[in-house]
Every structure is written in structure tokens, then in C-alpha cells.
Amino acid sequence: MASRTLWSLLMTIAAAGAASASALTANTSTITCHCFPEDVCWPTAAEWAAFNTTVGGRLVATVPIASVCHYDNFTNYDAAACAALRDVWDYPQTHDGSSSSPMAQFFTNGSCNPFTAPSDPCVVGALVAYAVNASSSSRAESIADYRETLKFAATRNLRLVIRNTGHDYFGKSTGPGALALWTHHLKDVDVVDYTSSYYTGKALHLGAGVEIHEATQAASAAGLLVVGGACGTVGIAGGYTQGGGHGPLASSFGLSADNVLEWEVVTAEGAHVVARPGTVYEDLYWALSGGGGGTYAAVVSVTIRAHPDMRFAGANLTIVQGSEVADDVFWGVVQTFIESAPLFANLGVYTSFALQEGIFVVSPIIAANLSAAALHSLFDPTLAALNTSGMYFDFFVDNFASYLDVYDAVEPTNNVTEYNIGGRLIPRSLVETNLTALMATLQYIVADGSGVSGISVNVSSYPLDVANSVNPVWRTSIYSFVIGSALDQYNISANIPIQEKMTNDLVPALEAITPGGGAYVNEGDFRQPDFQQVFYGDNYNTLLAIKDKYDPKDLLYGLTAVGSERWASQSDGRLCRV
């Protein structure tokens, strides 16, 4: 099984169960494919040069960032530079300033792998072929770059990718033979007074390239806070918010999508519009606010609610079982913590845990408008169990004057996730009425050698006054779980049987105890067979109709995005209709 190539795997899964294997391997004369670099329809060098002139010289031809690690083609092999690159390869900053490097390394298909021998090939391969840096100092020029990029991709039948930082687990920020609309340098951040029929108050207007840490710092400087994820280098306007967007403030203020006031976009056909409730583009606002990224329109900016800053309590807890402590003691402590989830969620307390064999880390713990003493008391049952367990543990808790203060103090550094992942939203009812089944399933997954992370969440009362397309399963969930099985960086194909186990065994174990449930569209299994229902719930058909309205030629694509079942990757990587 490990000998199968990545692209033959993707060929069988990208349609996500909507097409049969025979359809995916049908004669290409019956399938419409995007043009590929070796095809006669691929633009000539002169045509690329002319397009570069059209976009003001902002076209970037891809040079893989790991080319210094190989003798092939792009740059001279540099052993010292390669060693330095390997040392920081799992840092988001290594990739988020690149026009081509995704953080989901599986989807590079080993095109230019810094961990393989210098004599191994280094090719563009599965990376985007070109990117347009749509970030002119002139706003009008940037919007023109959007239009021209969308137009060139459509008229030349090219695969289009929208990317900011390269953060995603589904390979949506890359694609063989693709042209990328690169939004990373659209960094405008403005604090505004917003007035509408559904909200009056402070807001942040954010360019499509703004990262969560940049928005958080700008808000803090104005005495405000905004909902963002735990990883500060994620782009806030992209798939994060468009897919829902959980984070440390979600139980206090809702998901990121619940806080969106308006979207500024360029549609696939080149219309520059602002989508907000109560207007002709209300349906587009609804779809963009939770219905998944990169499939309805290309976002130029987003405006989100800002909330008054406040005091916080923050904490971290680390538990190590040790060889002398029995498994049932370790798991008993873990269960004591997990059964506290409803109480945490009711009070808006955010907890993020990581669980693997013999190790349980809860970090960070962030509580809005709560004192350190009050937060400490919520952990009394867990700490009491620890005090009689004989296990090593370390617990830290303190008061903080602002959200930025607590975030900087207790949020661990978030590096690139080097795992094959799957996910599931855990309903509150399961924790409250069938905790035994949940704990047995967690033990089964961990015994396999995988890890589980969990984010506590309570967004049952959001959105406050404006409907959006967030999967309704979020509203009854108490945790977002992610399963992680180690990624083999040296041998891409070795990950395939691991992913098949994720799809066929580990994720189904969680599905069995959460019938009719779902998963976070940004943190699930990219092979999810019934992704339409699992990621989007009962909103899927409406979302598909809105996509078809604003993208009638189906230009915008991402694996597991709405409408993606119409496409499949072939054995050579080209993207074709099925």
C-alpha cells in the first residue's frame, strides 16, 4: 500500500465519494481538465511576461524554498543554508512569507523536500507554478490585480489557488500547475466606528493578508479585543474565519465567523462588491461566514466586531504519568478534567489540551473576566485527583490586565503541525450523559500511538442577531477534537496507510459515539467520505447554490470545499472534472 503515489490516492478521494473509481480513471477525452505545464494550452513564456506586465510586475515564478538543499535546477546546493532551513522548517514564519510553500507538507508530494538527499529531484511539481502578489500600494491596483488574476486563470483554463500564509491542513494553498492569488501583503488594519441595523460600535477593518497576531496587537493598542485563533500566524480573513474560526475567546464572543460585519470581495467574474446583511449580497455574506474558504469569492478585506478589552486569568497544566503510576490512575485524572468541560464552557473559559500516551498537557487556559482564584477553583477536582495520584504535574495560574497579556504569557508557540489529522466535534450531551464511551474511545485512539487535542467551546448562543452558514453542529458542541498521527517527512507515500487508518478506523471510532454529528471544516480528515454533511451539515445544498450563483464557471476550488466533488486530481496531478 505504501508504494501508491500521493496523486493516485488523491485521484480516488478528491471527489469524496461523489464519483466512482471508474469515473475517476475514465478516458481524459471525456473529462475537462485545467491546463497543465506540459500541455499545448499552457501559456507561453511571452504570454506569462505579458500577464506580468498587466499585473504591474507582481507575478512571481515559483522557486521552491528548499532548492538550496538540492543540486537540481533553481539554485546552487548550499549545505549550510539547507541545514539552517531544516532547523526552522516547522516554524510557520518559514512558509508564511513564501508565495508557494504550504505548511501541509503532504500536499507537496515531495516536490522539493529539504529532508531528502541533495541528489534527489527538486521541482515545482505539486507547488503552484506562479503567484500574483496582489499587494500594490494602491488599493485600486490591488483590486485590479485580483480581477486580472481571476480573468487570466479563467480565460486560460488554469487552476486557481487563493493563498495568504499557507496555513491549512487540506492543501488548499497549493496545487500542481496552479496560478495563485497571493494576498499575504494586504496588511491594512483600521479601527473603525461601525454603524448598521445589526451592529453599532467599534470594529476592525482588516486586509486579506492580516494575521491573527497583527489584528490582536492592533486591537489591544486601542483597548479592544477581537476573536482570533490560538495560532497567531494564521490569516484572519481567509479559511480561518470563512470556515468558522474557533479560539480562546469563542466561548465569550462566538466564533470568528459570528463576529463578521461585512466582506469585501472580488467575485470569480470580476465584480468588486461588499457583502453584508440586509443587502443584495446578503446570501454571499451568509456563505462566506462559515461556509468554508476560497470557493465563493476572493476576499479583499473583512470587517469584524471589536469588543472592549478586560481582565483575564490564565493558566497551564502539565501532567506526566511516569512508569510507576497505573494507567487507570492516569486516565482517571484525564476524565476528571474532561467532565469539567460544561462548567468551563458555561463561564467562557477556554481550554486547549493535548493527550498522548502518559502525557496530558492543558495549555493554554484563558478565562475572560475571571480572577486567578476563581479559575484555580475550577481546577480543584482535577488538582485533588492529581495530589493523590503520585504523578508529576505542574500548574500555573495568574491574573492579567488584558487579552494580549494573557495570550503572550500562556499561549505556547504554535509551530507547523507535522501530523496526519482527522477531527470530530463532540456534543455536550456526550460528556454529560455518556462520558464512559468517550473515555474508552480516547484510550483506543491513544493506544494506537496517535494523539488527541481538544478545544473546549460553547458557541450555542451565537450568532447574536445575524444568520450565518456555520455548521449547526457547532451550536451543540462542547469540544472540537483533532486526532494526530505522525507525519513521515522523509517518505511522503509512507503517510498513505496512516491516513487510511485515520479515515477507516480512528475517525469512525469518534463518529460511532457521535451519530449525526460533524467536524470542523478546517481541522478534519481531508479524505472524509461524506464531507458535505460532516463539514457543512444541512447548509450544504444552499451553499452550493450560492457558489454556483457567484462562481458559475466553477473557477474556485479547494479540496473538501463546497462544490469540490465535481473535480478530481489525476495520477499526474492535474485537476479534472468528473
Helices and strands as residue ranges (DSSP letters): H 6-13, H 21-24, G 28-30, H 45-54, E 59-61, G 65-69, H 79-87, H 92-96, G 105-108, E 130-133, H 139-155, E 159-163, E 178-182, E 189-195, E 200-207, H 212-221, E 224-225, I 236-240, H 241-242, H 250-253, G 256-259, E 260-266, E 272-275, H 282-288, E 298-305, E 307-308, E 312-320, H 327-338, H 341-346, E 349-356, E 359-368, H 372-378, H 380-387, E 392-400, H 403-410, E 419-427, H 428-433, H 435-447, E 451-456, G 472-476, E 477-486, G 492-494, H 495-501, I 502-506, H 507-513, H 531-536, G 537-539, H 540-550, G 564-566, E 567-569, E 575-577
